[in-house]
Amino acid sequence: PTMAHSKALLVLENFIGGKFVPCSSYIDSYNPSTGDVYCRVPDSGKEEVEAAVKAAKDAFPIWSSKSPMERSQILNKLADLIEHDLEAFAQAESKDQGKTITFARTVDIPRAVHNFRFFASSILHHVTECTEMPAMGCVHYTSRAPVGVAGLISPWNLPLYLLTWKIAPAIACGNTVVAKPSEMTSVTAWMMCKLLEKAGVPPGVVNVVFGTGAKAGEALVCHPDVPLLSFTGSTLTAQRITEKSAPHCKRLSLELGGKNPAIVFDDADLSQCIPTTVRSSFANQGEICLCTSRIFVQRGIYSEFLKRFVAEAKKWKTGNPSDPTIDVGALISKEHLEKVRNYVKKAQAEGAKVLCGEGVDPLALPPSNQKGYFMLPTVIAEVKDESCCMQEEIFGPVTCVVAFDTEEEVIRRANGVKYGLAATVWSSNVGRVHRVAHRLQSGLVWTNCWLVRDLNLPFGGMKASGVGREGAKDSYEFFTEVKTITIKH
Ligand code: NAD
């Protein structure tokens, strides 16, 4: 219900052509840890997207002709400004998304800062190719140029982190952008807009339109003057974006969902593996595309693993996200919490065992958080590979643990889902680690660790987990158009 909006509500505005502009209608945005509406987000549509694309088109000639060095300096300045306000950004991200203040402080906002610094540096180091054909008297070389207006669409789980992972390479390469953050987590993008002028980003280079996917997102996807789209979100939305953009033959980068396995062999160092796998299952409430949700444990160590894993999971404290001692905050929305809970119910109905968490352990919350969207870290065992809990992305604090016997078998079972984003392998046998890593259908494989990233290298998924890769070279290639030039002398 649209409540009487008091002055205390935070009201966001679109950022178009270097100016904040109000919108004719707004959407309510909730604080997931209290269930209260605390912010109003513009409900943009075609008109707002049209204005933003025009501003981006107008800014393109000047921005694209600046030297990489000039653009690099501006990106570094923006990184410094965000870093200067790190605490304010972290507080806002935690309140808007439900994640813990600790996660926002140590992961989200530092990474957003790093995204700008990283691409400010990497843009200075690309080289193009050259080949010679002496017999023909020819040299060939490639040149790369920015493409134009990039449409950037990002999800709610790592709001500023993932948005800046797109904005930074897009503008470093000389494109101008129209970004559409998730309607559920728009606040930090709006805060970033306030810093753009001071950083020296010319008006129109970065435009942000807020609103829903169906209205604002689709208007951007269908706009004829937006030749490239970088999207991070669900596989279902990616299918729709692909369909809608097909008549324009747009260039697409799609970073999608996962159903990531962890494979634990009997020679694994469990003292490392268990805390890391608890973290990979429940960090950010399990709302990270890279989170582990299927844990395959070799039969000989299965019972010991399960006992220790559940004990470790129970140590994770769920509660008020602004309390720095809390490990698990609130899920993004009431609907999402319901969806995640339903997966647990379905597993139980199929005969699986819930060993801790949802429906098993009591969840004690402070009075102010009683209406928040909380759920305890939940471990499920004795679940069949065909079960929806083992096949579909749950995107919450739920992980399944199952036993396996042989290497051959576990590779087949790990690959037996439609997704292929990330996998982890735990073993002290180097040969086995390489063998298994090569055979997993997964864009990323971590062995004896999780979420250790070098931004230079490709990031992205196979199968239903995505199309294309992001990273120093990959994002550069995506956000530039290459030309091959032949000179006869
Ligand atoms: P989502 O697909 O619902 O929404 C993502 C974004 O797309 C939002 O901004 C949304 O408003 C917009 N959108 C929705 N419908 C649209 C349409 N028809 N046209 C244009 N835009 C539209 O995803 P979500 O629920 O926000 O995020 C969770 C999903 O994101 C999970 O599946 C998760 O795995 C995935 N994800 C993937 C990665 C990765 O790097 N591979 C990273 C984070 C999240």
Boltz pocket constraint, residues with backbone or C-beta under 6 A from the ligand:
constraints:
  - pocket:
      binder: B
      contacts: [[A, 153], [A, 154], [A, 155], [A, 156], [A, 157], [A, 158], [A, 162], [A, 180], [A, 181], [A, 182], [A, 183], [A, 211], [A, 212], [A, 213], [A, 214], [A, 216], [A, 217], [A, 218], [A, 221], [A, 232], [A, 233], [A, 234], [A, 235], [A, 236], [A, 237], [A, 238], [A, 240], [A, 241], [A, 255], [A, 256], [A, 257], [A, 258], [A, 288], [A, 289], [A, 393], [A, 395], [A, 421], [A, 460], [A, 461], [A, 465], [A, 466]]
      max_distance: 6.0
